């Protein structure tokens, strides 16, 4: 008796991702709010919802949903308080 053996090769897609690609969800979650145009030396970002202002080196400078740039003196006169120092890890 002579037997016949057949082999089938089926291509399998790799589920591993290249180191440069990231899932879309992860990219969106890590993207910070873009900084509002304007600002710069001598101006603070006033968060009109929170009633505070952020100085230029703050991570929230120009990045809260509602706000505007003005001088620190104008912000104080308008009743805004300096935001507590924040630190992002």
N, C-alpha and C positions, 0 to 999 in steps of 0.2 A: 504494500500500500504506500502510496505517495501522498503526502499532505501538502497543502498550500497555505502559507501564512501571508496575510496582507497587513501592511502597516499604513496607517493614515496619519498624516501630519496636519494638525489644526493650529493655525496661528492664534496665539493668545495675546491680547493687549495687556501691557504692563500697567498696573494701577499706581506704580510709583511715579512721583512727579519729580521733575528736575529741580535742583536746588533753587533755581531762579524763579520758578513759578509758585504762586501761592493761591489758595482758593479765593474766589471772589469775595466771599463773605468776610473772610479774615482781613482782606485789604480794606474793605469798607469800614469795618469796625475800628481799625487802627488809624484811619485817616483823621487828622485833627480838623477842626473848623478852620477854614482859611481866614487869614487876617484881613480885616476890612481895609480898603484902600485909604490912603491918607496917613495921618499920624506922623510920628517922628520926634525929633529932639524938642523937648519943651512942652509936649502935649501928653495928656493922660487920656485913657479910654474910660468913658463914663458908662457904666452898665445901668441904664435907666430903669430896668425892672428891679434890680437888687438895691439900688440907691447907693452904690459904691463906685469908686474909680480905681483903675489899675495903672501902675506906672509902666514905663516902656520895657523894663526887663522882666515883667510878669508874664508867665505862660498864657494868661488869659487876656493880655493886651490886644485889643482889637478883635477878639474872638468870641465874645458873647453874642447871643442872637439879636439883642436890641441895645443900641448904644450909639455914642458919637464921641469924637475927639474934641477936646478943649484944653485950655491951659489949666494947670492945677489950681491956680487962684480962682478962676471962674467956676471950677467944679466945687470948691469949698464954699464960695459965695452962694452957689445954687443949692447948697445943703447936702451935697454928696460927701461921704466919708471915705477915707482911704481903706481899701480892702485889706483884710489880713493877709499876711504872707502865705502863699500857697507853694507847694512843692509837688511835682509829679515825678513818680519813679520811672 
